[in-house]
Amino acid sequence: MIERLRNIEPVDLTTFTNELKEEIVALVSDKIPHLESSLAVAELTVALHYLLNTPEDLLIWDVGHQGYVHKALTGRLEALATQRTKDGISGFLKRDESPYDFFGAGHASTSLSVLTGACIADAASGRERKRVAVIGDGSMTGGQSFEALNHLATLAGDAVVVLNDNDGSIDPTVGALHEGNSYSSYIQSLDWEYSYLAEGNDVLALVESLKSVIDRGGKQVLHIRTTKPILSKTKSYQPGTTFQWWAAEQMRSILKSNDKLRVFSPAMFASSGFGPLRAEFPEQFIDTGINEPHTVTAAAGMAAAGGRAWVHIYSTFLQRAMDQVIHDIALQNLPVIFLVDRAGLVGADGPTHHGVFDAGFLADVPNATVWNPRN
């Protein structure tokens, strides 16, 4: 399909993209997770593969939530029907699945660090190619993305970052950078050139803007606005069916009796089933954005100040804050309670989301007690 794409006239790109979206929806409409995010970047994905000579040129996707159209274009359209099933293709990008998947990722905010490493490798080998990373605005709340943007600006070679601004990841995007619409000033302060395209779902406008920033060379950020299609209502949790539901029920009485308690989470309240509880007690839930290390240390700071702090976090994301758990909480013997979600094997999300390491690394942490619910 990718060769067909590269041989069509620009005037036909809109029709091609719309037909591709219809095919994808027909195949995976029963697998809602990440479909909306992928359809929101259908035009961007088509434009990038139209302009780049992938896989020789580098195309790096953050997280992989946006990858369905990329997979369809790179020989996996029919296989999309098998994703998130036993022996099916991954719901995320995966290096051993396709040469077009340059880097696998199920966790956020890694793409710009990957782009940094690729630029260093190409400079060392003398390789000339185009290098583009696509990062969503949700991932741009993560500290690692800021670290990479700062470092990458100092390196030689061309690099393009596409910032896909769609107001959210799983939960709505939070933070002053997003809410103040101050991306341009921040990015330019790091000596990146900044461009903005409001029509991020217009494939022809994208081709024109992308070609312009790629041809200019140097360090380029193209900030685009995209809109997610609404395919379904938010998943509901039926009473008594999940650990999350039972946890929320127990938390309700605790929150009522202690209005000073604060529950921190790195952008995962909605998927945890705590959405209704958060709506009931909005002041007591702190969404930190996709910032696991910051989330844990912020809770430590609250505990050190005499407050009562809980942290809700997926097991797989707790891995990203091991040092903060040990150094900032355990060694100081601070009273922070962790609600570790998705422990054990999680099924369809695959190995990037299995919660199989928590018991191992938490068991040796001083001043920590680990409880595991059952039945």
N, C-alpha and C positions, 0 to 999 in steps of 0.2 A: 504493500500500500504506500510505503514511503516514496518509492520510485514513481508511482503514479502521481503522488502529490507534487513532486519536484518537476514534473513534466507538464503540469497544467498552467494555463494562463492566469495571471492575477485576478482577472475579472471573474473567474470561476471559483475562487477560493471560498467565498461566502456560501455558495451552494454546496461545495464539497464539505465544508465544516458542518453545516446544518444536517446534511445527510449522515455524516459520521456520528453526530450526537444522537440522532434518531436510532441508529443501529446499536449504539452502546446502551441506550435506555432500554431498548427491546431485549437486550441480552441480560442486563443486570439490574433491572428496576426492582427486583425483589431483594437486592443487596444494597440497601440505602447507604450504609456507612461509607463516607468519602465520595459518593457519587456526585453530590451537589458541588463539592469542592472541585472535583475534576471537570465537571461540565462548565463551571465558571471560568476555567482557563482553557477551554477547548480552542478558542480563537488564538490565544497566546501559544498554545502547543503547536497548532498548525503553522502559525507564522514562524516559530523558531525552527521547526524541522524543514520548512520551506527555504529558509535563508541559510541555515547551517548545514555543513556536510557531515552530519552525525553518522556513525560514532567517531569518525576521525576528529571532528571538532567536539569540544566538550560541552555537554548540557547536563547540569547538575540540579537536581530537584531537592528541595528541603522536605523532610519528613516522608514524602511519598503519597500523602493524601491526595495530591493533585495529579496522580500518575495514570489514571485510566485511559485518557486520550493518548498519552504518550505510549502506553502499551499497545493500544489498538493500532496506532500508526506504525509500530515497529514489529509487526507480525504476530500480534497476540490478540487480535480482535475476538475471534471465536473462543479463545481460551479464557476470556474475561468471564464467561459463564461459569467457569470452574473456580474462580478465585474465592478465597476464604472457605474452601472445602478441602477434605482429605485428598491429597495427591494433586490438588489444583494449583494454579499459580498464586503467587503471593499477593496480598492486598496492598503491599508496598513495593518499592523498587528493590531489586535483588540482583547482585552482581552475577551470580551463576545462572540467572534466568535468561539474560540477554546481554550482548555486548553494548547495547544502547543504554543499559543501566550502569552508568559509570560508577556510582556509589550507592550502596544500599543504606537506607535509614528509616527507622520507625519512630525515632525520637527527634525532637525539633531543634532548630537553630544550629545545625551542623554544616549547612551547605557552604557558608562563606569561609569556614576553616578549611573545608575540602578544596574550595577554589584557591585558597592561599597556598596550600600544599602543592596543588597542580601547577600553579604559576612558578613555584620554586623548582619543581622537577623539570618543567619545560625550559626554564632559564639555564639549569645545569646541563641539560642535554642539547640545547640549541634548537629545540623543536618550536616551530611556528605553527600556531593554529588558533582558532577562535575559542574563547572560553566564556561560558555564560552560566550563571547560577540564578535559579528562581527561588525566591523566599517569600513566604506569606507574611502579612502584617502581624499575625499571631506569633510567628517565630521570631519576629523582630523585637518582641518583648524580652527575649532570652539574652542573658549577658554574653554568652559565647558569640553571638552575632555581632555585638558591639566590639568585642575584643578582636575579632577577625577583620572587621571593617577598618578598624584603626591600624592594624598591622599591615593589611594588604595594601593600604594606601601608600606605604613606604617602599613597596617592591617595584622592580622594573617589570615591563610587559603589560599587555592589554588585558583587561578584565571587564566584563559587563555583569552587573547585578540587576535583575528585574525584581522590583518590590511589588508584589501582588497585594493590593490593598482592598480587602473585601470585608473589613470590619469584624473579622473574627477567625477563630480556629474552631474548637469544639464549643468553647464559651466565647462571648464577645471580647474583643481586644480591649485591654485596659492600659492605663498609663498615660503620663503627660505627653510623651512624644506623639502618640496617636491622637489623643483627645485634643491636643493643641494644634494638630495639623502642622507640626514643626519639623517634618522630615527634611525639607529642603535646607533649612538653616543648619541642622545638625550634620547632614551629609556633606554639605559644602564646607563646613568647618574642618572636615577631615581631608580636604583637598580632592574630593571626588567631584566630577562634573555631574550635575543633577538635571534630569529632564522629567517632565510630567505629561501623562496622557490620560485624559478623563475617559476616553472611549476605549476602555480596556476589553470590551467585548465586540469590537469592530476589527475584523481580521485584516482588512486593507489598511486601516490606520495603524495597526500594530506592525505590519510589514514595513510601512514607511518609517515609523519611529525607530524600530529595531535596526533597520538598515542604516539609519542615520547615526545611531550611537555606536554601532559596531564599526562603521567606516571611520568615525572620528578617532578611534583608538584611545589609548590611555585608560584611566579608571572612570567608568561610567555607571551611573545608577539611573535606571528608567523606572519611575514610579507610575504604576497604572492603577486605575480604579476598575474593579470588576464586580459583577453582581451574581450571587449564587441563585440558581433556580430553586423554588420551594417544591420539594417532591413529597414531603411527608410531614406529619406532626411530630413533635418531640416524643421520643420513646417514653412510654409510661411504665411505671413499676407497679404491678398488682400487689395488693396487701399480702404479706406473709410469704412472698415467693423468693426473695433474695436476702442475702446478708445485709445489703445496702438498705433495704426497706426496714429491717429490724433495727439496724444501727440508727437510722433516722428517727424511728419511733422512740428509742431510748434517749436519744439526744434531745428530743423535744422537751421532756420534763426537766432535764439538766439545764438547758438554755433558759427555761422559764424561771428556774430557781436561782440562776446566777447570771445577771445581765452584764457582768464584767467579763465573762468568758468570751474568747475569740477563737474562731476556727479558721485556720489558714489553708489555702489550697492553690497549687500552681495551675490555674485555669481548667480544673476538672470537676467543678461542682455539678454541672448539668449531667455529665455522663455517669456520675456516682449515684444519681437518684436523689441528691440532696437539694435539687432545684426548688421543690415546694417548701422545704424547711428554710431555705435561704430567703425565699420570698416572705415567709412568716417572721423571720428574725434578720432583716437585712443588715442591721448594724453589727451583728455578731459574726458575720461571715466575711473574710478578707480574701479576695481574689488577687493574687500577686502577679498574675500573668505566668507565662511559661518560664519560670525562674526557680527551679528546685533548690539550688544552693541558697539563694536569697530567702526563699520561703522558710527554710529550716532555721537560718540564722535570725531572721526577723522574729520567729517564734521564741528563739533563745533570748533575744533582747527583751521581749515582753516578759518572759519568765524572770529574767534578771532584774527587771524593774518592779517585780512583785505582782505581775499580772498572771492570769490563768490562760495558757495557750494550748490549743490542740492543733495538730496538723493532719489534714486528710491528704493522702497521696497514694498513687498506684505503686505497687511493689517495684515494678520495672523502672519507674521514675525516681524512686527512693535511691536507686543505685547512683544516680547523678549527684547525690548530696551526702555521700558516705563520710567525707571529711568533716562536713558541718555537723552531722550527727555525733561523730566522735569528738572533734575538737571543741565545738561550740556548745554542745549540750551535755554529753556524757562526762567528759573530763571535768566539767564545772558542776556536775551533779545538779543540773537545772531541771525543774519539774515540768516537762513537756510530754503530753500524751500524743502518740501517733495512731491514727486510724489507717492501717495499711490495707489498701484495696487491691483486688485482683491478685491475691497471692496464689501460688500454684500454677498449674497449666491453664491457659486461658482459651485454648481452642483456636477459633478462626483468626484471631489477630496474629498468631504465629510466634516464632522465637524471639522477635524483638520486643514482645509484650508479655512473655511468660514471666511469672513472678517466682522464679525458682532459686534465687540467690539470697533472699532476705534472711531466712533462718540461719544460713551459714555465716553471713557477715554480722548479723545482729547478735548472735549467740556469744561472741567474744567481746562485745562492747561493754566496758565497765559501767556500773550503775544503771544497767538497762534490764528490764523485765519484759519478756516476750510472752504474750498470751495469744492463743490460737483458737478462734471460735469453732464450734462443730455442732452438728445436728440442728 
